[in-house]
């Protein structure tokens, strides 16, 4: 599976639970909230003032080989 900015936080976490530590490191601690199931990575990054490209790079570096 290829990780994209359009994936919801929930999709990312279901595909790679280890991504939680990266998201938390960026201050995205609301992974269990309802919006995590509907909000894309890009939208969440914007809400939290995070550069989506930097977030995607960090997730890719720590990615599961199945990405």
Steps between C-alpha positions, in 0.01 A plus 500: 500500500629844410454761768352826371407839644138416424494200736321551828695478821299189582601333172866576565482360852317185392761439229795584725430538874862608552416826318337616825837593649581718198162673509527557875850640450348761272244594767214308345371340818138472393541169317213342689257785445212462253656739249797262465267265315390765251780758488776455245865528597517820297200654678630398842843642423343830395291520820811434711724739302722217375668496160341197330811427295716482813242275667482271197880473491510406868229239453677360194832470685336296772263320265414138507663326198149426375428865418 
